[in-house]
Amino acid sequence: MSVARRIIKGQKYWVIDRTFRSADGVIERYRRVAQVQTRPAAEAEERQIIDYWTAHGTIQPLVRPEQRPKGPKRRVEASQASPEGKKEPTWDDAVKHFREATLPKKKPSTRLGYELLLEGPHVARWAGVKLAAINYAAVEAWDTALVKCGLRPSTRRNHHIILRTVLNSVGPTPDGKPGVYLDELPKLPPLPRVGRTVVEAASEEDVQAIINEVDDEKRYPVRSAQRRSARLAFALAVYAGLRAGETRALRVKDTKRGKIVVRLARTAGVEDAPKSGHQREIPIAEPLAVMLKRAVEGKDEEAYVCTKIDGTPWGDSGLLQALKRACKRLGIVGSRYHGLRHYFATKLFGGGADAITVKDLLGHADLSTTQRYAHASKTRAKAAVAVFAAL
């Protein structure tokens, strides 16, 4: 079966595993976790891969370099060359330039997100396509295929953004100078419309259950130490509003004199400035102070606050998986790691904090982002005054 459930590092995923054989006997295999983790979406993604093979006779651009068969490269199709014999620039040329000239300037988290999209089958469908052929009609047809694959509007929008970003990197500069490959950017369809996100905060009951979960430390010392480190990370989101990347990069020296100084965020093993681009200070709440004191006691100033058992910082998905496991143990449904940060913001608004203060504590660059977090407070306020209806 080419689409099936597989266990990878203890987690179940929908995986596409399909082999193609060309007329000259070349075997190419596509084996990757589906971008959208439902069976219908995985099957739709597989159909896109089959369509790509039918159109190009190869799926090499869709697979990782280490999965590509060793052997002679396929010749460039004559249709890609101009009448003068000079090869016309293609999407692959634009992506290469983007990776060399533009991507290194992006933040690590942004680079990671762009690379995931570029390596995915939906963006890779442009592989080998001449830049001159990427126009309104072609992109519109591509978006229709994304819809058939079951991608949500927000996911489709991200794919459109990476397409435009790559084209912009080889197009004319803001001051009017000709681009690397394009003297004029093509007119493209509008970005898919995305509804306004409603922030969902973790409930008070769920937060207390997660933070106060107790282990038998004498019977399971190793497991208890790991879970205690994870609960501290959850507490940093609940009582200080830290993002997962900021928690992974937090060091002992950043937790002194009654405040947390958020200097860095850690993504894909690389530390860089936080999402807002600058550091911020957060007073340490009393419940968090007790947990931090125990965690940093005896540690070096440069040591990480939250680590795995071997003392190294958590990986990108480690804390998210730890929260999922904790919620499963506690019977909590629907909690997300970012929901703990939402809880922090909601409590601030509920305690009377103004939007500017909440913005600074959360590290938002724009006040409009912070205002989304006030939604839950407004909902509770409306429920509170509803008691007068009974009078």
LINRA-V529448 format. One record per pair of residues at least 24 apart in sequence whose ideal C-beta (glycine too) atoms are under 8 Angstrom apart, sorted by the first residue. I is the first residue (numbers start at 1). J is the second residue. Records with the same first field share a line. If there is no record, write none. Layout:
I: J  J
//
This chain:
2: 46
3: 34  39  42  43  46
8: 33
11: 321
13: 37
14: 38  39  41  42
15: 42
16: 42  45  46  49
18: 46  49  50
20: 53  59
22: 57  58
26: 58  69  71
27: 69
28: 58  59  60  63  68  69
29: 63  67
30: 59  62  63  67
31: 63  67
32: 63  64  121
35: 120  121  122  151  155
36: 149  150  151  155
38: 150
40: 150
41: 149  150  151
44: 148  149  150
45: 121  122  149
47: 149
48: 121  122  125  145  149
49: 121
51: 145
52: 121  124  125
56: 127  128
61: 92  124  127  128
62: 121  124  127
64: 119
77: 128
80: 128  130
88: 130  131  132
89: 130  131  170  181  182
90: 127  128  129  130  131
91: 126  127  128  129  130  131  134  166
92: 127  128
93: 131  170  181
94: 131  166  167  169  170  181
95: 166
97: 169  170  180  181
98: 165  166  169  170
101: 169
102: 165  169
107: 267  272  273  275
108: 267  268  270  271  272
109: 245  265  267  268  272  275
111: 268
112: 267  268  316
113: 158
114: 162  165
117: 158  159  162
118: 162  166
122: 146  149  151  159
123: 159  162  163
126: 163
131: 167  170  181  182
134: 163  167  186
135: 186  187  188
136: 186  187  188  189
139: 163  188  189
140: 189
143: 189  192
153: 192  193  194  195
154: 192  194
156: 192
157: 191  192  194
160: 188  191  192
161: 191
163: 188
164: 188
196: 372
197: 372
198: 372  375
199: 342  345  372  373  375  376
200: 336  339  342  376
201: 339  342  343  345  346  373  376
202: 238  335  339  340  342  343
204: 343
206: 327  330  332  335
207: 238  340  343
209: 330  332
210: 234  323  326  327  330  332  335  340
211: 235  238  287
213: 326  329  330
222: 309
225: 309
226: 308  309
227: 322  326
228: 295
229: 295  306  307  308
230: 306  319  322  323  326
231: 291  326
232: 291  292  295  305  306
233: 306  314  319  322
234: 319  323  326  337  340
235: 287  288  291
236: 260  288  305  306
237: 337  340  341  343  344
238: 288  340  343  344
239: 284  285  287  288  344
240: 282  284  285  288  344
241: 282  341  344  345  361  362  363
242: 282  341
243: 274  275  338  341  363
244: 316  319  320  337  338
245: 274  275  316
246: 274  363
247: 305  306  314  319
248: 304  306  313  314  319
249: 304  313
250: 304  305  306
251: 301  302  303  304  305
252: 296  299  300  301  302  303  304  305
253: 301  302
254: 305
255: 284  292  296  305
258: 283  284  289
259: 283  284
260: 284
262: 363
266: 313
267: 316
268: 316
274: 363
275: 363  365
276: 363  364  365
277: 365
280: 360  361  363
282: 361
342: 373  376
345: 370  373
346: 373  376  377
349: 373  374  376  377
350: 377  380
//
